[in-house]
Amino acid sequence: MDKVMACGEIWCGIKDKDMTVTTSGLEVSLFSAACEGGKGGDIYYFSVCESDLLSRIAIADVLGHGAAVADTSQWMCNSLRSKMNNVQGNEVLAELNVAAVDCGYKAITTAAVVAWYREQKKFFYTYAGHPPALLRRTTDSAWHEMTFPPSDHVTNTLLGINRDFPYDQETLTLASGDTIFMYTDGIIETPDATGQIFGIERLQALLNTCDSNPQTIRNTVLSALQAYAVEPLIHDDLTFMAIRIK
């Protein structure tokens, strides 16, 4: 199943999904599956600004189901819509955090927001307690975590802890063919028959065997997880995206 994003469009979901999403600047292979089937605690979002220059992607991992996920989904949608034309993804997280605190929201929530500004070839990323995205440039032979410089203050923490916590944003210049991998922690926490988790090192080593094709990455990762787990992947909700710069 394919979806082509139009100018000024926001598309999101919490249901099981296996599809390709494209914008004028990005090609994305999305896989999302709830451990209980149907709907889960992982949320995925895509938007394209009105001028078709900025493509934004967000992913969130909410502890729980039902109202907890629905609330976060709605807050994220509202924040993305209000800042559709703004490159500042950390402002989206700040709004989500304030909404979570002010509403007395207690569920643990992590989130990552990224954006691609194709005219300037700039990639923006920000996290709220979420596993760092992974990047492989066309000039690199391996994948690397997209992290932040060390800070002497508390930042980029889980949503809903303190309304005054700041969220940082970093910027990279990327090129056509560079690839990003975003995921929720259900991927690296997949257990084998003995309870040993898949882990970030094994994930990076696996990605190093792939080319930059998002669908190839999707197939490789999902097959490896299914083989590693032995049993069906029902330990947690699973969501990941392979994103290639056009």
N, C-alpha and C positions, 0 to 999 in steps of 0.2 A: 504494500500500500504506500502511495506517495502523496505528499502534500506540498504544494507550492504556496509560499507565503506572499500575500499581496501587500502593497504599501498601506500603512496605517492599520495593519491587522495584528491582533493578539490571539494566540491559540494556546490552550493549556489543557491539562487533564490530570486525573488521578487513577484512571482505569488502565488495565493491561493494554499495552500498545507495542507494536513491532512495525516500524515504518521508516521511510526516508522523508526528511523535511528539508526543503531547499528555500533559500532566499537568493537575492541577487549577488550576495557575497559569500554565502556558506552552503555547504552540503553536509547534512547531518543524518547519521543512522541512529535511530532511537530504539531502545528496548526497555520496556518497563513491565514488571510482573509482580503482582501482590502475592504474598505467601499464602493468603487465605483465598485467593482467586477473586477476579473481578476488580474490586477497588481496594487500595491500600493506603499506606502512610507516605508514599513517595509522590512528589508533585513535580511536574515538568511544565515549563513555559517557554514560548517563543513569541517574539514580536518584531515587527519591521516598522521603522519610523515613517512619517508621512512623506518624507522626501526620498525614501528608499536608500538612504545612505548608511543607516545604523541598524544592524541586526542584533537583537538581544536574546540571550538564553538564560533561564534560571532553573535551578533544581533545588528541591527542598526535601528533607527527611524529617517527618513528624512522628514522634512517639505516640502510637495509638491509631485509632481509626475514627470514623464517624465525624462528630462535631469538631474534634480537634483538627482534623485534616481539612474539613470544609471551611473552617474559620481562616486557617492559614492560607488556603487556596484563594479565598476571596480577598484577603488583605494583600496578598502578593499581586493578584490581578489588578487591584485598584492602584497599587504603587507603580506597577509597570505602565499602566495606562496613563497615569498622571505625569510620568517621566519618559514617555515613549521617545521623545526627541532629545533627551538629555543623556550624555555619556556617563554621568555619575551614578554608577551602580551602587556605590556605597550609600547614596542617599535613599535608594530603594530599601536597602537593609535597615537603615536607620528608621525609616517610617514603619517597617514591619516590626522592628523591635519595640518602638513606642506603643504601637497598637497592641502588641502582645502583653506588655507590662500594664498598660492602662486598663485593659480588659480582664486583668487577673488571670491571664492564660498560663497554665502551669505545665503543659506538656513540653518536653524537651524537643527543640527544633533546631536543625542546622540548615544552612542554605548557602548556595553559591550563585553569584550573578556575574555573567560575562557579557561583553559586547564587542562587536567588530564594526569599526568605522572604515568602510572600504575606500573612501576617497583619500584618507591619510594613511591607510594601511596600519592602523593602530588597533591593538587588542587590549581591552580593559578587563580586569578581573578583581573580584572582591568576595570575601567569605565571611560567614557567621558560624564559626566552629565546625566548618565542613571540611572533609578531606580535600587537600589541594588537587586541582586539575593537573593532568600530565600533558607535556608538550614534546613533540618531536618536529624540529625544523627539517626542511629538505636537505640542509647542510650537515645534520647530525646523524650519527649512527645509532643513537639510543634515546629513550624517553627520559624526561626529567620533571620533577615536581615543580609546579609554578607556586613558589612560596613568597613570603614577605621578608624584608630585612628585620633583624632583631629590634625589639622595641622595649623601652624602659617603662611602659605603661600598659595596662590591660586593654586589649583591643581585639576586634574580630571574634568576639565570644558568642556563645549560643544566644539565640533570640529569647527574649522574655525574662532575662536575669536582672538587668538594670537598664532603665530607659536612657541613662546618660553615657553608656558605653559607646565609644567611637568605632567606626568601621573604616578601614583603609582601602584604598584602591591603587593597584599597580597597573602600569602600561608597558606593553611590548610592541615593537615594530615587527610585523610578520609578513610573510610573502606567500604567494600562490603555492599551494601544495603542502604548506605547514599544517600539522594535524594536532588537535587537542582531544583529550579524553576526559570526560567528566563522569562521576559516578557517586552513588550513595554507598554507605559502609557495608551494606549487605553483600557487596561484591567481594571485598577483601576479608570479610568475616565468614565466608562460606566454609563450613567444616568438612573434613574428610571423615572416614569411618572411625578414626581414633579421636576425633574432636579437634585436630590441628587445623587452624584456619588457613585460608588461601594466602592471605598476606599481600602487602604492597610490593615486596621484592619479587614474588612469583608473578604478580600482575605485570610489573615492568619488564621482566624477562620475557614474558609471553608476548607483550606488545612489540618488543624488539624483533620478533620473528615476522611481523606483519608489514605489508606495504602500506601506503597512505590511503588506500581505498576504504571509506567508512564502512561499507557493507562487509568487506573482508574482515575488518577489525571486529565488527559485530559478530560474525560467524565464528571467528577464532576464539573470542572471549567466551561466548555462550557455550560453545562445545567444550572448552577447557573446564569451565565451572561445572557443567553437567557430569563430565568424566571424573572430576576431583571429588564431587560430593557423593558419588555412587547412588545415593537416593535422590528423589525429586527435590528441587530447590524450594523448600518450604520453611527454611530457617528464618527468613526475613524477607521483606520487600526488596526487590532488586531493580535498580534503574541505572542505565549507563548510556552515554552518547559519545559517538565518534564524530568529530567535527573537522571538516577539511576546508581550508581557505581556498576559494576559487581563484 
